[in-house]
Amino acid sequence: MTEIFSGVTSSPLWLVILLMALVYLVIVGGLRAFLRPALVGNLDPLNITFLLFTGPAIIGLLLTPFLIDSASQSYFLILLFMCVWFLIIRVAGKPKKIGLSDKMDADFQVTLLFFTMLIIIANVIVNMIIPGKIPLLTEGGSASRFDSTQNSRLLTWLSMGTAPIAGLIYAVTQNTRVRRFALIAVILAIGEGLLFASKGSILTIVFILLNSLFIAGVRNDRERYRKLRRALISSIVIVALIVPFYLSFILARGGTAAVVELTVRFLGGFDQLIYASQFDLLRPAGFDSLMKVNIFDYQLMPFVKALSSIKYEYSSVGQYVIEAATGTYIEGPFTLPNSNLILEAILTSGKYLGFVFFILELSGFYWCRRVVLRRSITPLSLVLVQAVVLAPTGLFYSGQEWVTETILMFFTVIAAIVLSKLWKVILWALRMGPTSGAELPTTI
C-alpha cells in the first residue's frame, strides 16, 4: 500500500497538504452533508468515525485509479456498494427523540468492570509476560503482535470481546462511584493495548472521552459535559506530543517514516478494497462463491472452527485476497489486508446474491442503531450500544470481527448479570441470616 501512495508523499509537503485539504473538504464535506439527517449532532460517533477514518479512506480509494493509471470493473462495483452503504445510512436516519439514559444497576456495572479487569490482567500475564512476548518491548514491535496471542487463545478471544467495555461503562454510567472504578479499568485497557503495540491504542483515551461527551450531550448533562471537554483538550495535547515517539518505537522507524506510514494508513484504510480493485478480483464473481463458503459460515467461522472439526480453505478475506492477487498462500498468524463487508458479501455469495445480503445486513444494523438511540440503556441493550451506536461502522469494516466481538461481549454481559445477582443473594443471606423472612432481591 505504501508503494501505491508513494506518488503522493514524494511531492513537496506544502503542495500535498494543500491538495489533500481541498480534496477532503470537497469529498468528505459533500458526503457529510448528504448524511447529516442521520447524524445525532457533531459528536455522534458516526460523524467522528466518518471525519477521521472513513473520509480519508474514501479519498484514498478514489485516488487509486489516478495513482495506478487504471480502473477495473471491480473498482466500479466496489463504488456501487459503497454508494448503497451511504444511502442505507441516510434512509435509516435517526429517531426524533434520543434516549440513552442509564437504567443499569450499579452492582451489575461494577461486576462487569471487575470481570473485564480480570480478563485484561490474565491476558497480559498468560499471553505476554509468561511467554516473554510483549510486542511493545520486542524487536518486531507492531509486526510481532500475533506472537502474543498463542499461549491462550481463549484469553485472546475474551480480551478481544471485552476490550471496549471499560470505556463503554465510563461513557454511559450515571453513577459517580462506578465511573471512578471504570476509570481504573480504562487505564488497564489502555495499558494492555500499549503493551500489545497497537497503533490505535494511543488514541483510545481520546475516543473514550469523545463517546462520553456524546452521551453527556444527548442527556443534556452540562456539568459533566464541561468537565469532559476540558479533559478531552488536555488528552489531545498529550497524545499529539506522544504519538510520533510511540509510532517510531513500535514501528522501529524514524519519526518522518512513521508519519508517512500513518498518512498512508489513513489513505489506505480500505486497503482490502484497493487490492481487490487493483487486481480486478471481483469481476468473475457472478452467482458463485469464490471462497467456497457462504457469508453466514464466514462471519461465524471463528466459533465454528473452535467448536467443530470443520476445515476451511481460507480463514479470512485477506488470506484469499493475497493469494488471488499474488499467488502466495499465507498460513499462520500474519497481518493481512483488513476485511470488509463488501468483500465478504461478494467473495462468499457472488455479486448478485451478495448484494442482497449486503443490503439486508446493513439495513438491519442501522435500523437497530435507530432503535437503540431512542431507548434507555439496560444491561442487555448495553451490548448494542457499543456494537451499533459507539461503533457505527463496525459491521461494514469487518462483518466477521463485528459478529465475533458482539457475541463475545454478549456472553460477558450475561456472565456479569448472573454473577451480580449471585453476589446480591450472598450478601442478602449474610446480612439477613437463615431465620429472616425478607424476600430475595430480584433486580439487576
N, C-alpha and C positions, 0 to 999 in steps of 0.2 A: 504493500500500500504506500510505503514511503516513496518508492520509485515513481508511482503514478502521479503523486503530487509534488515531485521534485521540481517541476517546471514553475510551480507557483512560488515555492520557497527560495528559488535561486534568483528571483528578480529583486531589485532594490527594495529594502524593507519598507520605506515610506510609501512606495507605489503599491506594494502588496497590501499594506494596511488600508490604504485609501480605497482600493478596488474592492477588497473584501467587505469593508464597511458599507459601501454603496450597494453591493450585491445583497448583503444581509438586510439592509433597510428595505430594499425593493421586494425581495422574495419572502423573507420572514415576516416583514411588516404586512405585506399583502395577504399572506396565509393567515396571520393572526387576526386581521380584520375580518376575514371570512369566518373564522372560528369564534369570534367574540361572543355570539349568542350562547355558546356552550360554556363559557368561562365564568367562574364564580369569583370575579374580581382579579386584580393583578397578581395576588399571591396564591391563586389557585395552583396546586401542583401541576395541573395540566398546562397552564400558562408558563410556569417556571421551567418545566421539562422541555417544552417546545422552544422557548427562547434560548436556553443554554445548551441543549443536546440535540433535539430533533431538528431544529432550524439549521445549525451548522452542518449536520449530517446530510440534510436535504440539499444544501448548497454544494457539498462535495459530490453527491450523486449527480446533480445537474451539470457540474463542471466536467465530469468524467469523459463524455464524448469529445469535448474540446481538447482535453489533455492527451487522449489516446487516438484522436482523429478518426473515430468510428463510433457508430451507434447500431447495436444489434436489435433483432426482433425481441429478444429477451428484455432489453433495456426498456423498450416502449411498453411491454407487458407489465413490467415492474412499476412504471409510472402510472399505468392504468389502475393497478391495485392500490397504489398509494393515494390516488385521487378518490377512490372509493372509500378508503380509510377516513380521509378528511370529511367526506360527505356524510359518513355514518356518525362521526363526532358531532357535526353540525345538526343533523336531523335529531339525534338523541337529545341534544341540548342539556339544559339544567332545570331543576324544579323551581317554581316561583318562590317557594319558601324553603330555606335551608335549616336543617335541624342540627345534628351532631352534638347535642348536649350529652353529658356524661351520666349514664344510668347504670354504672357498674359499681358493685360493692367494693369497698377499699380492700377487704381481705382477699378477694379474688385477684385484684391488681397486684398486691404485694406478693401473693403466692406465685403469680405468673412471672413477676420480675425475679423472684428468688430462684425459680426453676430455670429461667433464662441465664442467670448469672452462673449457676452450677454447670450448665452446658458449656458456657464460654470458658470457664476455668478448666473444666475437664478436657475440652478440646485442645486448649493451649498446652496443657501438661502432657496428654497422651499422644497428640499428633505432632507437636513441635519440640517440647523440652525433652521428653524421654528419648525419642529417636535422634535428637540433636539436629533437627531440620527446621530451623527458624528462618524463613525466607529473607527477613529483613537483615539478618546477620550472616547470610551465606553469600558466596561469590556470585551466584546466579541472580540473586535479588528477585525481582518480579518474575523472571523466567523459571524460577525453581519452586513456584508456589504449589504445584501439583504433588511435589515430593512430600509435602506436609499434610497430605490428606489420606495417606495409605495405611497408617498404623491402625486406625479405627474408622472404617467407612461409615459406621453408624453415627459416630460423633460428628463426622464431617457433614452428614445429612442433617442431623439435628441442629448443628451450628448454622447451616445454610438456611434452614427453615425458621429459626428463632432470631436471626441477626437483626431484623428490623424492629423487634418487639420493644426493646428498651426505649428507642426513640419514639416509637408509636405511643407508648404509655405516657412518656413525658409530654408529648404534644396534646393528648386528648384528656388526661385526667384533670379533674377539678378539685382533687384532694391535695392539700399542701404537703401533708406527710408522705403520701405516695409519690408526689413529684420529686421530693428530695431523694427518696430511695431510687427513683427512676434515673436521677442524675448520676448516681453511683454506677448503675447498670450501663448507662450510656458511656461513661468513661471506660468501663471494662470492654464494651463492644468496640469502641474506637481503638483501644489498645490491641485487641485481637486483630483488627483489620490492619493496623500498622505493622504488627509482627508478621502478618501474612504477606506484607509488601504489596498490598492492594493499592493501585493508583488512586482509586476513588475514596479510600478510607480517610485521606487527609481532608476531604471536603465534607465528611459525614456530619460534623457538628453544624456546619452552615445549613445543610438541608434539614436537619432536625429542627433548627431554630426557624427556618422558613415555614416548615409544616406547622410548628407551634404558633407562629404568627398568623397563619391562615385560619387555624382553628379558633384562636382568640378573636380574630377579626369577625368571623361569622357569628360568634357568640356575643359580640359587642362587649367583650371584656377589656375595657380601655386600660385599666391599671396593668394587667398582665401584658397587654399589647405594648405599652410603653417600655416596660422592663425588658421584654424580649427584643424590641427594636434596638435598644442600647447594647444588649448582649450580642446581637447579630452584627452590628457595626464593628464592635471590638473583635469578634471572631473572624470577620472577613479580613481585617487588617493583619491579624496574627497569621492566619492561613496564607495570605498573599506573600508574607515575608518568608514563611517556611517552605511553601510548595517547591520553589526552584531547587533548594537543597535536598528536600526529600526525594524528588524525582531523580535528581542526579545520583543520589545514593542507591536507590532501588534499581535504577536502570544502568548503573555503572557507566555513566556517560557524563560529559561536561555539561555545564549549565545551558549553553546555547543549543547543544544537541538535544537536551531534554526538552527545552521549549519547542524546538522544531518537531520533535516526536509528539508532544502534547497537541500541537496545532494540527498535525496530520491525523491524530486520533480523533479530534473533533470533526474534521472534514471527512474522515473516513469512517464515521460512526456506523454507516451502513456498509461496512467492508464486504460482508457476505453478499449483499445485493450487487455491489460493484463487480466482484469476481464473477457472479452468475451472469451479469450483463456483458462483461468484457469478453467472456468465453462463450456467450450465447448458449448457456446450459439449459435454458427452459424451453427453447424452441421445439424440441421433439416431443415435449410432454403434451399429448393430446388428452386421451382418457386414461392413459396408463400411469401406474405408479413407477417412477424411476428408481425409488429406493426400496421397492418391493415390500412396502408396509403401509397400512392405512394411517390417517392422521391421528386417530384416537389411540392406536397402539403406540405411535411415535411419542405422543405427548405424555403417555403413561409409562413409557419404556423403562425409566429407572426403577419403578415399582415392580413391573413385570419381570425384569431381569433379576431383581433381588428375591422375588417370591417364587420363581419358577425356573425351569431349565431351558427356557426358550432362548435360542441364539439368534441374534440379528446380524444382518450383513453389515449394517452401518449403525453406529451408536449415536451419531449426530448429523445434522445437516452439514456442518462444517467439514466433517470427515468425508462425506460424499462430494462436496464441492471441490475439495483439494484433489481428490482422486480424479474426478471428472475433468478438472482443469489442467492438472499436471501429470496425471498417470501414476502418482505416488499414493499408496495406501498407508496412512499413518495409524499405527496401533499404539495403545498405551496412553498415559497422561501427556497431553500436549496442548499448547494454545492454538486453537483453530479459529477460523472466522466465526464471528457471532452468528447465532441462529436468527431466524426472523419468521414471522407467521406467513409472510408471502411465500417464502421458500418451502416452509413446512407444508403449506396447503398444496402447492403445485407439485413438489417432488414426491409427495405421498399419494396424491389423488388426481394428478393431471390438471391441466389448465381449466377445464370446464367444471368438473365436479369440485376441484379445489377452490374455484371462485365462489361456489355456493357455500362451502364450509367456511371460507374466509369471511363472507358476509354474515353468516349465522353466528359465528363465534364472536366477532367484533360487535355485532348488534346486541347480542346478549350481554357482553361486557359493559358497553356504555349505557344500556338500559339499566343494568344493575347499579352502575355508578349513580345514575339519576335517582334511583330509589333510595340508595344508601345515604345520599346527600340530604334527603329531606327527613330522615328519621333520627331518633336518638341512638346513641352508641350503647349497646348491650354487650355482654361477654361473647355471645355468638356472632353478633354483627361486627365485632372488633376485627375479625379476620378480613372481612370485606372492606372495611375502612382502609386497611393497609393495601389490600390487593387491587381495589378499583378506584379509590379516591387519592391516596397518597402515592400510588404507583400507577398513574393513569395510562401509561404506555407499556406496562409490563407484558401483557399478552401479545401485543404487536411485536415487541422486540424479541421475544422468545416464548412461544407457547409452551414448550416442554419445561423450561425453567419456571415459568409462572405457575403452571399446574402443579409441578412438584413442590415448590415453595409454599403455595397456598394450602395444599393438602397437609404438609408437614406442620404448618402453623396452626391449622385447624385442630389437629390431634394434640398439639402442645397446649392449646387453649382448653380443649376438653379435659386434658390431664390436670390443668390448673384449676378448673371448675370442681372436679372431683376431689382434689387434694384440699382445696379451700373449704369445701363442705365437710370433709372428714375432720379437718382441723377445728371447725366450729363445733362439731359433735364432741370431739375430745375435750375441748375447753368447757363445753356445757356439762359434760359428765364430771369433770374435775371440780367445777365450781358448785354444782347443784347436789352432787352426791347421789347415791343409789336410791335413797328414800324420798327424794323430792318429786313432786307431781308436776313440775314445769314441763311444758311441751318442747320438743326438739326444735332447734332452729331450722328453717327451711329456705331462707332467702340466700341468694347468691350475691 
